[in-house]
C-alpha cells in the first residue's frame, strides 16, 4: 500500500499557502543581496561611488547611450571635490570615467533588480493567498527595508557630492553613511534568511523560532565587527597598517598598538573616525567574534551539524581573508572576497541563532 510522502507538494498539504515556495524565493533574494554587497565592495574599492552625481530612480536605469550623454555625465562629475582634488589633477580621461561609472551604475541597477525580485513575487503570492497567517507584516517590513536601503545609499552619495561636501571639499563619502548603508543591507539579509527558515519550520509544523539572549549577544558582537568593517572601508583604514608582511599583520607599523591616533576630539571620535584606531579595533575585535561563534557552533552542533560546520568554515575563511587583505595591500578581489564572506558569516550565525531558538517539535505535531 502506498503511503503519502512526508513532504508532499505545498498545494496538497496547505491549500493555497506555499511556505516552501516562499522560503525558496526569500533565499534567492538573500543571494541577490550578497551579490550586491560584493558589487558594493568593488564600487568602494575602485572609488566609483561618486561617479553618478544624480539619483534618477527610473531613467537612471539606462546608462548614457551616446557620446554627448557621456560628456554631460562627465561634466557633472567634474563639479564635485573628488574630481577637482583627486582625479582631475591625476589626468582622468573620459575612458577612465566610464570605468568608474560602470560600477556605480551596476550597483544601482542591482538594487533596482532586487526591488523588483522582491516586490513582484510578493504581490503574486499575496493575490494568490499563498502567504501563511502572520507573515504579511514581516514581508512588508522587509520590502520597506529595501526601500530604506536605497534612500540611505543616496544619502551616502550626497555626503560626497551635495552642498555640504562641496564647500568642505570632501573627496569621499561619509564613512558613517557608508556604514549605515552596509548595515541596513546586512540587517535585511539576516531578516530574509530568518524568515525563510521560519517558513521551512512552518512547512514541517514546527513553531516559529525566537531569539534567545545568548543568540542576541553573539549577533551583537558580530554586528560590531561588521560595523567596524564598514568604517574601515569608508576611512580607507586598510592602508594604514604599514608595509611588509609582519608590519601589516599582526603588527601595525612595527608595533602592536599603532602610532598616529588622533585623540584631539576625544576617545569616542577616535574610536569611530580615526583610521588607525578603527583598524586596530576591527582587527582584534574579530577574535571576540570568533570566540562567540565557536561557542554558538558548539551549542548548534547537537541540533544540526551542518550549521556548526558552516559557522566554523565561514569565520575561519574570513579570518584568513582579513589577514590576506592587509598583506596584499587591499588587492581588489581579496578585499571583495573578505566582504562577501563577512556576509556569509552573518548568514551562518543567523542560521545558528534560528536553530537555538525553537523546540524540535511542537506538541502534537503531525510530523514525528
C-alpha positions as CSV (number, residue, x, y, z in Angstrom):
1,X,0.0,0.0,0.0
2,X,1.4,3.4,-1.0
3,X,1.9,6.0,1.8
4,X,1.8,9.8,1.4
5,X,5.1,11.5,1.1
6,X,6.3,13.2,4.2
7,X,7.0,16.4,2.3
8,X,4.1,16.4,-0.2
9,X,3.7,19.4,-2.5
10,X,2.6,22.6,-0.8
11,X,-0.7,22.6,-2.7
12,X,-1.7,19.2,-1.3
13,X,-0.7,19.9,2.3
14,X,-1.6,23.6,2.8
15,X,-4.3,24.5,0.3
16,X,-3.4,28.0,-1.1
17,X,-0.5,28.6,1.2
18,X,3.0,28.0,-0.2
19,X,5.5,28.1,2.7
20,X,8.3,26.2,0.9
21,X,7.9,28.3,-2.3
22,X,8.1,31.5,-0.2
23,X,11.2,30.2,1.6
24,X,13.0,29.4,-1.7
25,X,12.0,32.8,-3.1
26,X,13.4,34.6,0.0
27,X,16.7,32.6,-0.2
28,X,17.1,33.7,-3.8
29,X,16.6,37.4,-2.8
30,X,19.1,36.8,0.0
31,X,21.6,35.6,-2.6
32,X,21.0,38.7,-4.6
33,X,21.7,40.8,-1.5
34,X,25.0,39.0,-1.1
35,X,25.8,39.8,-4.7
36,X,25.0,43.5,-4.3
37,X,27.3,43.5,-1.2
38,X,30.1,42.2,-3.4
39,X,29.4,44.8,-6.1
40,X,29.2,47.5,-3.4
41,X,32.7,46.4,-2.2
42,X,34.1,46.7,-5.8
43,X,32.4,50.1,-6.1
44,X,34.1,51.3,-3.0
45,X,37.5,49.8,-3.7
46,X,37.6,51.3,-7.2
47,X,36.5,54.7,-5.8
48,X,33.4,54.6,-8.1
49,X,30.7,55.6,-5.7
50,X,30.6,59.3,-6.6
51,X,30.7,58.8,-10.3
52,X,26.9,59.4,-10.8
53,X,26.0,62.6,-9.1
54,X,22.2,62.4,-9.5
55,X,19.6,59.9,-8.4
56,X,17.1,59.1,-11.2
57,X,15.0,56.2,-10.0
58,X,13.5,55.4,-13.4
59,X,15.6,56.9,-16.2
60,X,18.8,56.2,-14.3
61,X,18.4,52.6,-15.1
62,X,19.8,53.3,-18.5
63,X,23.5,54.3,-18.9
64,X,24.4,57.1,-21.3
65,X,23.7,56.0,-24.8
66,X,25.9,58.4,-26.9
67,X,29.0,60.5,-26.6
68,X,27.0,63.7,-25.8
69,X,25.3,62.0,-22.8
70,X,28.6,60.6,-21.6
71,X,30.2,64.0,-21.8
72,X,27.3,65.5,-19.9
73,X,27.7,63.0,-17.1
74,X,31.4,63.6,-17.0
75,X,30.9,67.3,-16.9
76,X,28.6,66.9,-13.9
77,X,31.3,64.7,-12.2
78,X,33.9,67.4,-12.8
79,X,32.0,69.7,-10.4
80,X,32.5,67.6,-7.3
81,X,35.5,67.7,-5.0
82,X,36.6,64.1,-5.8
83,X,37.4,65.2,-9.4
84,X,38.7,68.6,-8.5
85,X,41.1,67.4,-5.8
86,X,42.0,63.9,-6.9
87,X,41.0,62.6,-10.3
88,X,41.3,65.9,-12.2
89,X,44.9,66.5,-11.2
90,X,45.7,62.8,-12.0
91,X,44.6,63.4,-15.6
92,X,41.3,61.4,-15.6
93,X,40.0,60.8,-19.2
94,X,36.5,60.1,-20.4
95,X,37.5,56.4,-20.7
96,X,38.7,56.4,-17.1
97,X,35.4,57.9,-16.0
98,X,33.4,55.3,-17.9
99,X,35.1,52.6,-15.9
100,X,34.1,54.0,-12.5
101,X,30.6,55.0,-13.9
102,X,30.0,51.3,-14.8
103,X,30.5,50.0,-11.3
104,X,28.2,52.6,-9.6
105,X,25.6,52.2,-12.3
106,X,25.7,48.4,-12.0
107,X,25.4,48.7,-8.2
108,X,22.3,50.8,-8.6
109,X,20.9,48.5,-11.2
110,X,21.2,45.5,-8.9
111,X,19.4,47.5,-6.3
112,X,16.5,48.1,-8.7
113,X,16.5,44.4,-9.7
114,X,16.4,43.3,-6.1
115,X,13.4,45.6,-5.5
116,X,11.6,44.0,-8.5
117,X,12.6,40.5,-7.5
118,X,11.0,41.1,-4.1
119,X,8.0,43.2,-4.8
120,X,6.6,41.4,-7.8
121,X,6.6,37.9,-6.3
122,X,5.3,39.3,-3.1
123,X,2.3,40.7,-4.9
124,X,1.8,37.4,-6.7
125,X,1.9,35.4,-3.5
126,X,-0.4,37.9,-1.8
127,X,-3.0,37.8,-4.6
128,X,-2.9,34.0,-4.7
129,X,-3.4,33.9,-0.9
130,X,-0.2,31.9,-0.7
131,X,1.3,33.7,2.4
132,X,0.7,31.9,5.7
133,X,-1.0,33.8,8.5
134,X,1.2,36.2,10.4
135,X,3.9,36.6,7.6
136,X,2.4,39.5,5.7
137,X,3.6,42.2,8.1
138,X,7.1,40.7,8.2
139,X,7.3,40.6,4.4
140,X,6.1,44.2,4.1
141,X,8.8,45.2,6.7
142,X,11.5,43.6,4.5
143,X,10.1,45.4,1.5
144,X,10.3,48.7,3.4
145,X,13.9,47.9,4.5
146,X,14.8,47.6,0.8
147,X,13.4,51.0,0.1
148,X,15.2,52.4,3.1
149,X,18.4,50.9,1.8
150,X,18.0,52.8,-1.5
151,X,17.4,56.1,0.4
152,X,20.5,55.5,2.6
153,X,22.5,54.8,-0.5
154,X,21.6,58.1,-2.0
155,X,22.2,60.0,1.3
156,X,25.7,58.3,1.3
157,X,26.4,59.6,-2.2
158,X,25.0,63.1,-1.3
159,X,27.5,63.2,1.5
160,X,30.3,63.3,-1.1
161,X,28.5,65.3,-3.8
162,X,26.0,67.6,-2.1
163,X,26.0,71.1,-0.8
164,X,27.8,70.1,2.4
165,X,30.6,68.2,0.6
166,X,31.5,70.9,-2.0
167,X,32.4,73.8,0.4
168,X,34.3,71.4,2.6
169,X,36.0,69.9,-0.5
170,X,35.2,66.4,0.8
171,X,36.6,63.9,-1.7
172,X,34.8,60.9,-0.4
173,X,31.5,59.7,1.1
174,X,30.9,59.9,4.8
175,X,32.0,56.7,6.4
176,X,29.1,57.0,8.8
177,X,26.6,56.9,5.9
178,X,28.5,54.1,4.2
179,X,28.2,52.0,7.3
180,X,24.5,52.8,7.6
181,X,24.1,51.7,4.0
182,X,26.0,48.5,4.6
183,X,24.5,47.6,7.9
184,X,21.0,48.1,6.5
185,X,21.8,45.6,3.7
186,X,23.1,43.1,6.2
187,X,20.2,43.5,8.6
188,X,17.9,42.9,5.6
189,X,19.9,39.9,4.7
190,X,19.5,38.5,8.2
191,X,15.8,39.1,8.1
192,X,15.4,37.4,4.8
193,X,17.3,34.3,6.0
194,X,15.5,34.2,9.3
195,X,12.0,34.4,7.6
196,X,12.9,31.8,5.1
197,X,14.0,29.4,7.9
198,X,10.8,30.2,9.8
199,X,8.7,29.3,6.7
200,X,10.6,26.0,6.5
201,X,9.7,25.4,10.1
202,X,6.0,26.2,9.3
203,X,6.1,23.7,6.5
204,X,7.3,21.0,9.0
205,X,4.6,22.0,11.5
206,X,7.4,23.3,13.8
207,X,7.0,26.6,15.7
208,X,8.4,29.9,14.9
209,X,11.9,30.5,16.2
210,X,12.7,33.2,18.8
211,X,15.9,34.9,19.5
212,X,17.5,33.8,22.8
213,X,19.5,36.1,25.0
214,X,22.7,34.1,24.0
215,X,22.0,34.5,20.3
216,X,21.3,38.2,20.7
217,X,24.7,38.5,22.4
218,X,26.5,36.7,19.6
219,X,24.8,38.7,16.9
220,X,25.5,42.0,18.6
221,X,29.2,41.0,18.9
222,X,29.2,40.1,15.2
223,X,27.3,43.3,14.3
224,X,30.0,45.4,16.0
225,X,32.7,43.7,13.9
226,X,30.7,44.2,10.7
227,X,30.1,47.9,11.6
228,X,33.8,48.4,12.1
229,X,34.3,46.7,8.7
230,X,32.1,49.4,7.2
231,X,34.1,52.1,8.9
232,X,37.3,50.5,7.7
233,X,36.0,50.7,4.1
234,X,34.8,54.3,4.4
235,X,38.0,55.6,6.0
236,X,40.3,53.6,3.8
237,X,41.7,52.3,7.1
238,X,43.1,49.1,5.5
239,X,46.0,51.1,4.1
240,X,47.4,52.3,7.5
241,X,48.8,49.0,8.7
242,X,52.2,49.7,7.1
243,X,54.3,47.8,4.6
244,X,55.6,44.3,4.6
245,X,54.1,41.1,5.9
246,X,54.9,41.4,9.6
247,X,54.4,45.1,9.7
248,X,50.9,44.8,8.4
249,X,49.8,41.7,10.5
250,X,49.9,41.0,13.3
251,X,51.9,44.2,13.9
252,X,50.8,47.7,12.7
253,X,53.7,49.8,11.5
254,X,56.1,47.7,13.6
255,X,54.2,47.7,16.8
256,X,51.2,46.1,18.3
257,X,49.3,49.3,19.1
258,X,49.6,51.8,16.2
259,X,51.1,55.3,16.5
260,X,49.4,58.3,14.9
261,X,46.0,58.1,16.6
262,X,44.4,61.5,16.8
263,X,42.8,61.9,20.3
264,X,42.2,65.7,19.9
265,X,38.4,65.3,19.5
266,X,38.0,62.7,22.3
267,X,38.0,58.9,22.6
268,X,34.6,58.4,21.1
269,X,35.6,60.3,17.9
270,X,38.8,58.4,17.7
271,X,37.1,55.0,18.1
272,X,34.7,55.8,15.3
273,X,36.6,58.1,12.9
274,X,40.4,57.6,13.3
275,X,41.6,55.2,10.7
276,X,44.4,53.8,12.9
277,X,42.2,53.1,15.9
278,X,39.3,51.8,13.8
279,X,41.7,49.4,12.0
280,X,43.1,48.2,15.4
281,X,39.7,47.6,16.9
282,X,38.4,45.8,13.8
283,X,41.5,43.6,13.7
284,X,41.3,42.5,17.4
285,X,37.5,42.6,18.0
286,X,37.4,39.9,15.3
287,X,38.8,37.4,17.9
288,X,36.0,38.3,20.3
289,X,33.6,37.5,17.5
290,X,35.4,34.2,16.8
291,X,35.1,33.1,20.4
292,X,31.4,33.9,20.5
293,X,30.8,32.0,17.2
294,X,32.8,29.0,18.4
295,X,30.5,28.8,21.5
296,X,27.4,29.1,19.3
297,X,28.7,26.4,16.9
298,X,29.2,24.0,19.9
299,X,25.6,24.6,21.0
300,X,24.3,24.3,17.5
301,X,26.1,21.0,16.7
302,X,23.6,18.9,18.6
303,X,20.7,20.3,16.6
304,X,22.2,20.4,13.1
305,X,25.9,19.6,12.5
306,X,25.7,21.3,9.1
307,X,25.1,24.7,10.7
308,X,28.0,24.1,13.1
309,X,30.3,23.4,10.1
310,X,29.0,26.4,8.3
311,X,29.8,28.7,11.2
312,X,33.3,27.4,11.6
313,X,34.0,27.4,7.9
314,X,32.9,30.9,7.3
315,X,34.6,32.6,10.2
316,X,37.8,30.6,9.6
317,X,37.8,31.7,5.9
318,X,37.0,35.2,7.0
319,X,40.0,35.5,9.3
320,X,42.4,34.2,6.6
321,X,40.9,36.7,4.1
322,X,41.2,39.5,6.5
323,X,44.9,38.9,7.0
324,X,45.4,38.4,3.3
325,X,43.7,41.7,2.6
326,X,46.2,43.7,4.6
327,X,49.2,41.6,3.5
328,X,48.3,42.2,-0.2
329,X,47.7,45.9,0.3
330,X,44.0,45.6,-0.3
331,X,44.2,43.6,-3.5
332,X,40.8,44.1,-5.1
333,X,39.5,40.5,-5.3
334,X,40.9,39.5,-1.9
335,X,39.2,42.5,-0.3
336,X,35.9,41.8,-2.1
337,X,36.0,38.2,-1.0
338,X,36.6,39.4,2.6
339,X,33.4,41.5,2.4
340,X,31.4,38.7,0.8
341,X,32.5,36.1,3.3
342,X,31.6,38.6,6.1
343,X,28.0,38.4,4.8
344,X,28.2,34.6,4.8
345,X,29.4,34.6,8.4
346,X,26.2,36.6,9.2
347,X,24.1,34.1,7.3
348,X,25.7,31.2,9.2
349,X,25.2,33.0,12.5
350,X,21.6,33.7,11.8
351,X,21.1,30.0,10.9
352,X,22.7,29.0,14.2
353,X,20.6,31.5,16.2
354,X,17.5,30.2,14.5
355,X,18.3,26.7,15.4
356,X,18.8,27.6,19.0
357,X,15.5,29.5,19.2
358,X,12.9,26.8,18.7
359,X,11.9,23.4,20.2
360,X,12.5,20.4,18.0
361,X,8.7,19.7,17.5
362,X,5.5,21.4,18.6
363,X,3.3,19.3,20.9
364,X,1.0,17.1,18.9
365,X,2.9,17.8,15.7
366,X,1.8,15.7,12.7
367,X,5.4,15.0,11.8
368,X,7.0,12.7,14.3
